[in-house]
Amino acid sequence: MAGDRILVVDDDQNICELIELYLGNEGYQLDYAHDGSSALDMAKGLNPDLILLDVMLPVINGWEVCRMIRRTSQVPIIFLTARDMVEDKVQGFELGADDYLVKPFEPRELVVRVKTRLKSAATVAAQEDGLIILGNLTVDIQSYLVSVNGKMVDLKPKEIQLLHFLLFNRNIVFSREKLLEKVWDYSYEGDTRTVDVHINRLREKVEAYCDSCRIKTVWGVGYKLEVI
């Protein structure tokens, strides 16, 4: 929402001025870092609500900045970079980015994506002790209970584990192999069909009840739970 604090990490003054023009006019409070080391210091000291992050940065590159921030924070991160290869996008998402926008970009699209990520981050009301509340959906991983508007939803234990993991890591894309590792607790052994089956079943059940989340397929990468 307007008034939120955004840390812009980019060494291109023209890009910074363009972002200032569009996001500043939306009422956001903008801070700027022009190298990776400064970005890490400012991210820790300012506690921003969202970070716009370039990849090609002096001192420490954007990949490493994202990796280090994700050790301690789930602040929304949008990569804003000229690197447009599929492999770059996959790497960005696997490092924990929430979104990826390629330069040159349409400023109005940037505004929309920023608003969407900030809204998503504000939606989760509770996320501690295994309890996640998202809109009208409540997931309690300790009790293996899922409810919508206070009414229990019938999900199998593995579906609850998968849902909890995706909710906890909302808007982050995970490959099938990574989901096998994190949810099923075993490494990729050549068959990821079990992930697809569980995702499809979970999508049918959850999207019929939850009014604020969608399980999205990111072609060529994997899956993510997106807050809308």
C-alpha positions as CSV (number, residue, x, y, z in Angstrom):
1,M,0.0,0.0,0.0
2,A,1.1,3.6,-0.4
3,G,3.6,4.6,2.3
4,D,5.3,1.2,2.2
5,R,9.1,1.3,2.1
6,I,10.8,0.0,-1.0
7,L,14.6,-0.6,-1.3
8,V,15.8,-0.2,-4.8
9,V,19.1,-1.9,-5.6
10,D,20.5,-0.8,-8.9
11,D,23.6,1.0,-10.1
12,D,21.9,2.6,-13.2
13,Q,20.9,6.1,-12.3
14,N,18.4,6.2,-15.2
15,I,16.6,3.2,-13.9
16,C,16.5,4.7,-10.4
17,E,15.0,7.9,-11.8
18,L,12.4,6.0,-13.7
19,I,11.4,4.0,-10.6
20,E,11.2,7.2,-8.6
21,L,8.9,8.7,-11.2
22,Y,6.4,5.9,-11.1
23,L,6.6,4.4,-7.7
24,G,7.2,7.7,-6.0
25,N,4.0,9.0,-7.6
26,E,2.2,6.0,-6.0
27,G,3.2,7.2,-2.6
28,Y,5.9,4.6,-1.8
29,Q,8.9,5.6,0.3
30,L,12.0,4.8,-1.8
31,D,15.6,4.1,-0.6
32,Y,18.4,3.4,-3.0
33,A,21.5,1.2,-2.9
34,H,24.0,1.1,-5.8
35,D,26.1,-2.0,-4.9
36,G,25.5,-5.3,-3.2
37,S,27.3,-4.6,0.0
38,S,25.3,-1.4,0.6
39,A,22.1,-3.3,-0.2
40,L,22.7,-5.9,2.5
41,D,23.4,-3.2,5.1
42,M,20.3,-1.2,4.1
43,A,18.1,-4.2,4.0
44,K,19.1,-5.0,7.6
45,G,18.9,-1.5,8.9
46,L,15.8,-0.2,7.1
47,N,13.7,-3.3,7.3
48,P,12.0,-2.5,3.9
49,D,8.6,-3.8,2.9
50,L,9.9,-4.9,-0.6
51,I,13.2,-5.0,-2.4
52,L,13.7,-4.3,-6.1
53,L,17.0,-6.1,-7.0
54,D,19.3,-5.9,-10.0
55,V,21.6,-8.9,-10.7
56,M,24.7,-7.1,-12.2
57,L,25.9,-5.1,-9.2
58,P,29.3,-3.9,-8.0
59,V,31.0,-5.5,-5.0
60,I,28.4,-8.3,-4.5
61,N,26.0,-9.5,-7.3
62,G,22.3,-9.7,-7.0
63,W,22.2,-13.5,-6.8
64,E,24.3,-13.5,-3.7
65,V,22.4,-10.5,-2.2
66,C,19.2,-12.4,-2.5
67,R,20.7,-15.6,-1.1
68,M,22.0,-13.8,2.0
69,I,18.8,-11.9,2.6
70,R,16.8,-15.1,2.5
71,R,18.8,-16.5,5.3
72,T,17.0,-14.2,7.8
73,S,14.1,-12.6,6.0
74,Q,11.1,-13.3,3.8
75,V,10.8,-9.7,2.6
76,P,9.3,-9.7,-1.0
77,I,12.1,-9.5,-3.5
78,I,11.5,-8.7,-7.2
79,F,14.5,-9.1,-9.5
80,L,14.7,-6.3,-12.0
81,T,17.4,-7.2,-14.5
82,A,18.5,-7.3,-18.1
83,R,19.3,-11.0,-17.8
84,D,16.5,-12.7,-19.7
85,M,17.5,-16.3,-20.1
86,V,15.2,-19.0,-18.7
87,E,18.1,-20.3,-16.7
88,D,18.5,-16.8,-15.0
89,K,14.8,-16.7,-14.1
90,V,15.0,-20.3,-12.7
91,Q,18.0,-19.3,-10.6
92,G,16.2,-16.2,-9.3
93,F,13.2,-18.1,-8.2
94,E,15.2,-20.9,-6.7
95,L,17.2,-18.3,-4.6
96,G,13.9,-17.2,-3.2
97,A,12.8,-14.3,-5.3
98,D,9.0,-13.6,-5.4
99,D,9.0,-12.2,-9.0
100,Y,11.3,-11.5,-11.9
101,L,11.0,-8.6,-14.4
102,V,13.2,-8.2,-17.4
103,K,14.7,-4.8,-18.5
104,P,13.6,-2.9,-20.5
105,F,10.3,-3.1,-18.6
106,E,6.9,-1.3,-18.8
107,P,6.8,1.0,-15.8
108,R,3.1,0.4,-15.3
109,E,3.7,-3.3,-15.1
110,L,6.3,-2.7,-12.4
111,V,3.7,-0.7,-10.4
112,V,1.2,-3.6,-10.7
113,R,3.7,-6.2,-9.7
114,V,4.9,-4.2,-6.7
115,K,1.3,-3.7,-5.5
116,T,0.6,-7.4,-5.9
117,R,3.6,-8.5,-3.9
118,L,3.0,-6.0,-1.1
119,K,-0.7,-7.1,-0.9
120,S,0.4,-10.8,-0.8
121,A,2.9,-10.1,2.0
122,A,0.2,-8.3,4.0
123,T,-2.4,-11.0,3.6
124,V,-0.9,-13.6,6.0
125,A,-2.1,-12.7,9.5
126,A,-0.4,-15.4,11.5
127,Q,2.5,-17.7,10.7
128,E,4.0,-19.1,13.9
129,D,4.0,-22.3,15.8
130,G,2.9,-24.2,12.7
131,L,-0.2,-22.1,12.2
132,I,-0.9,-20.2,9.0
133,I,-3.9,-18.0,8.5
134,L,-4.5,-16.7,4.9
135,G,-7.8,-14.9,4.4
136,N,-10.5,-17.4,5.2
137,L,-8.1,-20.4,5.2
138,T,-6.4,-21.8,8.3
139,V,-3.7,-24.5,8.3
140,D,-2.5,-26.0,11.5
141,I,0.4,-28.3,10.7
142,Q,0.8,-29.5,14.3
143,S,-2.8,-30.8,14.5
144,Y,-3.0,-31.6,10.8
145,L,-6.2,-29.6,10.5
146,V,-7.3,-27.3,7.6
147,S,-10.4,-25.2,7.9
148,V,-12.2,-22.6,5.7
149,N,-14.4,-20.1,7.5
150,G,-14.2,-22.4,10.5
151,K,-15.3,-25.5,8.7
152,M,-12.9,-28.5,8.4
153,V,-11.6,-29.4,4.9
154,D,-10.9,-33.0,4.2
155,L,-7.2,-33.3,3.1
156,K,-4.8,-36.2,3.3
157,P,-1.8,-35.8,5.5
158,K,0.7,-35.3,2.6
159,E,-1.7,-32.8,1.0
160,I,-1.7,-30.8,4.3
161,Q,2.1,-30.9,4.4
162,L,2.4,-29.7,0.8
163,L,-0.2,-27.0,1.4
164,H,1.6,-25.8,4.6
165,F,4.9,-25.7,2.8
166,L,3.6,-23.7,-0.2
167,L,1.8,-21.3,2.1
168,F,4.8,-20.7,4.3
169,N,6.8,-20.1,1.1
170,R,4.0,-18.2,-0.8
171,N,4.8,-16.7,-4.2
172,I,8.1,-18.6,-4.4
173,V,8.5,-21.1,-7.3
174,F,9.7,-24.6,-6.5
175,S,10.8,-27.2,-9.0
176,R,9.3,-30.7,-8.7
177,E,12.6,-32.0,-7.5
178,K,12.8,-29.4,-4.7
179,L,9.3,-30.2,-3.6
180,L,10.2,-33.9,-3.4
181,E,13.2,-32.9,-1.2
182,K,11.3,-30.5,1.1
183,V,7.9,-32.2,1.5
184,W,8.6,-35.9,0.8
185,D,12.1,-35.7,2.3
186,Y,13.9,-37.6,-0.4
187,S,16.0,-36.6,-3.3
188,Y,15.1,-36.7,-7.0
189,E,15.3,-40.2,-8.4
190,G,13.9,-39.7,-11.9
191,D,10.1,-39.7,-11.3
192,T,8.4,-36.5,-10.2
193,R,4.9,-37.6,-11.2
194,T,3.9,-37.9,-7.5
195,V,4.3,-34.2,-7.1
196,D,2.1,-33.5,-10.1
197,V,-0.6,-35.8,-8.8
198,H,-0.6,-34.2,-5.4
199,I,-0.5,-30.7,-6.8
200,N,-3.5,-31.4,-9.0
201,R,-5.6,-32.9,-6.2
202,L,-4.6,-30.1,-3.8
203,R,-5.4,-27.4,-6.4
204,E,-8.9,-28.8,-6.9
205,K,-9.7,-29.0,-3.2
206,V,-8.1,-25.7,-2.1
207,E,-9.2,-23.4,-4.9
208,A,-12.8,-24.5,-4.4
209,Y,-12.7,-23.0,-0.9
210,C,-9.9,-20.5,-0.5
211,D,-10.8,-17.1,-1.8
212,S,-7.3,-15.6,-1.7
213,C,-4.9,-18.3,-3.0
214,R,-4.2,-20.1,-6.3
215,I,-1.7,-22.9,-7.0
216,K,0.0,-21.8,-10.2
217,T,2.1,-23.8,-12.7
218,V,5.2,-21.9,-13.9
219,W,6.0,-23.6,-17.1
220,G,9.5,-25.0,-17.3
221,V,10.1,-24.3,-13.7
222,G,7.6,-25.8,-11.3
223,Y,4.8,-24.6,-8.9
224,K,4.0,-21.8,-6.6
225,L,1.1,-20.8,-4.3
226,E,0.1,-17.3,-5.3
227,V,-1.8,-15.0,-3.1
228,I,-4.4,-12.9,-4.9
